[in-house]
Amino acid sequence: MTFEADNFLLVASILLFASIVISKTGSRIGIPTLLLFIVVGMSAGSEGIGGIYFDDPKLTQFIGVVALNFILFSGGLETQWTSIKPVLWRGIALSTLGVLLTAVSIGLFVFWISDFSLLEGLLLGAIVSSTDAAAVFSILRSKNIGLKRNLRPTLEFESGSNDPMAYFLTISLTYLVVNSNASVFELTWMFVRQMILGAGIGVLMGFLNIRIINTIKLQAEGLYPVLVLALMFFTFAFTDILGGNGFLSIYVSAIILGN
């Protein structure tokens, strides 16, 4: 199928409608919504009944980055600082060391059972090392799940803040696979720079965004969501251009803005 503007919108709208209808049914019987979305996508793909062939890594990356911006920003807005403050360092440890240990464990296992090299196994581990923020937020906030003590805010904070670490590991290991002579010092400095700039710019942009939203006077109230989206994308892009981790910046600024 050759996608033009009209049939692309037609197919996209049908898939979205089907996903929403199926997810409504699935939620009644306890099936995770995201799993049903995946099933719809697989059914529509080249190996499914839809037969739609898609092979565009650049477009996939762009859509993924935009979607993750929305997911992290939404999760940050709904995260209450009073609930995550007692578990702040525990969440940070899980979202950094926890992700690293998960990536290493999976990487060593893949290296042991397959013909992948050690770096390739670690790269695969890094790709799947982080929990899915959208899934965690959806499950914890749509169901009345009784979790003891601070387990719920810990899970929410960890799932929203672990993507920057997984992103860094994936980029670094990809770089090492391609450039085997890369120095550890170079990667360590890149990690420190990305995390410090990501967190710092996130805090700065969070307070700046509050000031902009509260100061600017728009004639139409419907423009305020558009303004927030513009500030969200600017925060990510500005941080990324300066060499920081844009995903961390988005999440931190959203927490400040939401609180």
C-alpha positions as CSV (number, residue, x, y, z in Angstrom):
1,M,0.0,0.0,0.0
2,T,1.3,3.4,-1.0
3,F,0.5,6.0,1.7
4,E,-0.8,9.3,0.6
5,A,-2.3,11.9,3.0
6,D,-5.8,10.8,2.6
7,N,-5.4,7.0,2.9
8,F,-2.8,7.5,5.7
9,L,-5.3,9.4,7.8
10,L,-8.0,6.8,7.0
11,V,-5.9,3.9,8.1
12,A,-4.6,5.7,11.2
13,S,-8.1,6.7,12.3
14,I,-9.4,3.1,11.8
15,L,-6.5,1.7,13.8
16,L,-6.9,4.2,16.6
17,F,-10.7,3.6,16.7
18,A,-10.2,-0.2,16.8
19,S,-7.6,0.1,19.6
20,I,-9.8,2.3,21.7
21,V,-12.8,0.0,21.3
22,I,-10.8,-3.1,22.0
23,S,-9.1,-1.5,25.0
24,K,-12.5,-0.6,26.5
25,T,-13.5,-4.2,26.2
26,G,-10.2,-5.5,27.5
27,S,-10.2,-3.3,30.6
28,R,-13.5,-5.0,31.7
29,I,-11.8,-8.4,31.7
30,G,-8.5,-7.3,33.2
31,I,-6.3,-7.3,30.0
32,P,-3.7,-4.4,30.0
33,T,-4.7,-1.7,27.5
34,L,-1.2,-1.4,26.1
35,L,-1.0,-5.1,25.3
36,L,-4.2,-4.8,23.2
37,F,-2.7,-1.8,21.3
38,I,0.3,-3.9,20.5
39,V,-1.9,-6.7,19.2
40,V,-3.8,-4.3,17.0
41,G,-0.5,-3.0,15.6
42,M,0.8,-6.5,14.9
43,S,-2.4,-7.5,13.2
44,A,-2.2,-4.5,10.9
45,G,1.5,-5.0,10.1
46,S,3.1,-6.8,7.2
47,E,2.9,-10.2,8.9
48,G,-0.7,-9.7,10.0
49,I,-4.1,-9.4,8.3
50,G,-3.6,-5.8,7.5
51,G,-0.4,-6.4,5.4
52,I,0.9,-2.8,6.0
53,Y,4.7,-2.8,5.5
54,F,6.6,-0.2,7.5
55,D,10.3,0.2,7.4
56,D,11.4,3.8,8.3
57,P,13.8,4.0,11.3
58,K,14.0,7.8,11.2
59,L,10.3,8.2,11.3
60,T,10.0,5.6,14.0
61,Q,12.6,7.4,16.1
62,F,10.9,10.8,15.6
63,I,7.5,9.4,16.6
64,G,9.0,7.6,19.6
65,V,10.7,10.8,20.8
66,V,7.6,12.8,20.5
67,A,5.5,10.1,22.2
68,L,8.0,9.8,25.1
69,N,7.9,13.6,25.5
70,F,4.2,13.4,26.1
71,I,4.4,10.4,28.4
72,L,7.1,11.8,30.6
73,F,5.6,15.3,30.7
74,S,2.1,13.9,31.6
75,G,3.7,11.6,34.3
76,G,5.6,14.5,35.7
77,L,2.6,16.8,35.9
78,E,0.6,14.2,37.9
79,T,3.5,13.3,40.2
80,Q,3.0,14.8,43.7
81,W,6.3,16.1,45.2
82,T,5.0,15.4,48.7
83,S,4.6,11.7,47.8
84,I,8.0,11.2,46.1
85,K,10.1,13.3,48.5
86,P,10.4,10.5,51.1
87,V,11.5,8.0,48.4
88,L,13.6,10.4,46.3
89,W,17.0,8.8,46.7
90,R,15.5,5.3,46.6
91,G,13.8,6.1,43.3
92,I,17.0,7.7,41.9
93,A,19.0,4.5,42.9
94,L,16.4,2.3,41.2
95,S,16.3,4.4,38.0
96,T,20.1,4.5,37.7
97,L,21.8,1.6,39.4
98,G,18.7,-0.6,39.0
99,V,18.6,0.0,35.2
100,L,22.4,-0.6,35.0
101,L,22.2,-3.9,36.9
102,T,19.2,-5.0,34.8
103,A,21.1,-4.2,31.5
104,V,24.2,-6.0,32.7
105,S,22.3,-9.1,33.9
106,I,20.3,-9.4,30.6
107,G,23.5,-8.7,28.6
108,L,25.5,-11.4,30.2
109,F,22.6,-13.9,29.9
110,V,22.2,-13.1,26.1
111,F,26.0,-13.4,25.7
112,W,25.9,-16.8,27.4
113,I,23.0,-18.3,25.4
114,S,23.6,-16.8,22.0
115,D,26.3,-15.9,19.5
116,F,26.1,-12.2,20.3
117,S,29.2,-10.5,21.4
118,L,29.4,-9.1,24.9
119,L,28.8,-5.5,23.8
120,E,25.9,-6.6,21.6
121,G,24.4,-8.5,24.5
122,L,24.8,-5.5,26.8
123,L,23.2,-3.3,24.1
124,L,20.2,-5.6,24.0
125,G,20.0,-5.4,27.8
126,A,20.1,-1.6,27.8
127,I,17.3,-1.5,25.2
128,V,14.9,-3.5,27.5
129,S,16.3,-2.4,30.8
130,S,13.8,0.4,31.7
131,T,10.2,-0.1,32.9
132,D,7.6,1.4,30.6
133,A,6.4,4.6,32.1
134,A,3.1,4.6,30.2
135,A,2.3,1.1,31.4
136,V,3.1,1.8,35.1
137,F,1.2,5.1,35.2
138,S,-1.8,3.5,33.5
139,I,-1.9,0.5,35.8
140,L,-1.3,2.4,39.1
141,R,-3.7,5.3,38.3
142,S,-6.5,3.4,36.7
143,K,-6.8,0.6,39.2
144,N,-7.4,0.7,42.9
145,I,-4.2,-1.2,43.8
146,G,-3.4,-1.3,47.4
147,L,0.4,-1.1,47.8
148,K,2.0,-0.9,51.2
149,R,3.8,2.2,52.5
150,N,5.8,4.1,49.8
151,L,5.9,1.4,47.2
152,R,3.4,3.2,44.8
153,P,5.2,6.6,44.7
154,T,8.5,4.7,44.4
155,L,7.3,2.8,41.4
156,E,5.8,5.9,39.7
157,F,9.0,8.0,40.3
158,E,11.3,5.2,39.1
159,S,9.3,4.5,36.0
160,G,9.2,8.2,35.0
161,S,12.9,8.8,35.7
162,N,14.6,5.6,34.4
163,D,14.3,6.4,30.7
164,P,17.2,8.9,30.7
165,M,19.5,6.2,32.1
166,A,18.3,3.6,29.6
167,Y,18.7,6.2,26.8
168,F,22.3,6.9,27.8
169,L,23.2,3.2,28.0
170,T,21.7,2.5,24.6
171,I,23.5,5.4,23.0
172,S,26.8,4.6,24.7
173,L,26.7,0.9,23.9
174,T,25.7,1.6,20.3
175,Y,28.7,3.9,20.1
176,L,31.0,1.3,21.6
177,V,29.8,-1.4,19.2
178,V,30.6,0.9,16.2
179,N,33.7,2.4,17.7
180,S,35.6,-0.2,19.8
181,N,38.4,2.2,20.5
182,A,36.2,4.7,22.5
183,S,37.5,5.6,25.9
184,V,35.7,5.0,29.2
185,F,36.5,8.5,30.3
186,E,34.7,10.0,27.3
187,L,31.6,8.0,28.1
188,T,31.8,8.8,31.8
189,W,32.0,12.5,31.0
190,M,29.1,12.2,28.6
191,F,27.0,10.6,31.3
192,V,27.8,13.2,34.0
193,R,27.2,16.1,31.5
194,Q,23.9,14.7,30.3
195,M,22.5,14.1,33.8
196,I,23.7,17.4,35.3
197,L,22.5,19.5,32.4
198,G,19.3,17.5,32.1
199,A,18.4,18.0,35.8
200,G,19.6,21.6,36.0
201,I,17.9,22.8,32.9
202,G,14.8,20.9,33.9
203,V,14.6,22.8,37.2
204,L,15.3,26.1,35.4
205,M,12.8,25.6,32.7
206,G,10.2,24.3,35.2
207,F,10.2,27.6,37.2
208,L,10.6,29.6,33.9
209,N,7.6,27.9,32.4
210,I,5.5,28.7,35.5
211,R,6.4,32.3,35.2
212,I,5.6,32.4,31.5
213,I,2.2,30.7,31.9
214,N,1.2,32.9,34.8
215,T,2.5,36.2,33.2
216,I,1.3,35.9,29.6
217,K,-2.3,37.0,29.0
218,L,-3.9,35.1,26.1
219,Q,-7.2,36.1,24.6
220,A,-8.4,32.6,24.0
221,E,-8.1,30.1,26.9
222,G,-7.8,27.3,24.3
223,L,-4.3,28.6,23.5
224,Y,-2.9,27.7,26.9
225,P,-2.6,24.0,26.2
226,V,-0.8,24.9,22.9
227,L,1.5,27.2,24.9
228,V,2.3,24.3,27.4
229,L,3.1,22.0,24.4
230,A,5.4,24.6,22.9
231,L,7.2,25.0,26.2
232,M,7.4,21.2,26.6
233,F,9.1,20.7,23.2
234,F,11.3,23.7,23.7
235,T,12.6,22.3,27.0
236,F,13.5,19.0,25.4
237,A,15.1,20.5,22.3
238,F,17.0,23.2,24.2
239,T,18.4,20.7,26.6
240,D,19.4,18.3,23.9
241,I,21.1,21.0,21.9
242,L,23.2,21.9,24.9
243,G,24.3,18.3,25.4
244,G,22.0,17.4,28.3
245,N,19.4,14.6,28.6
246,G,16.2,16.0,27.2
247,F,14.0,13.3,28.7
248,L,15.3,13.9,32.2
249,S,14.7,17.7,31.7
250,I,11.2,17.1,30.5
251,Y,10.3,15.0,33.6
252,V,11.9,17.3,36.1
253,S,10.3,20.5,34.6
254,A,6.9,18.8,34.5
255,I,7.1,17.8,38.2
256,I,7.9,21.5,39.1
257,L,5.1,22.8,36.8
258,G,2.6,20.3,38.2
259,N,3.3,21.1,41.8
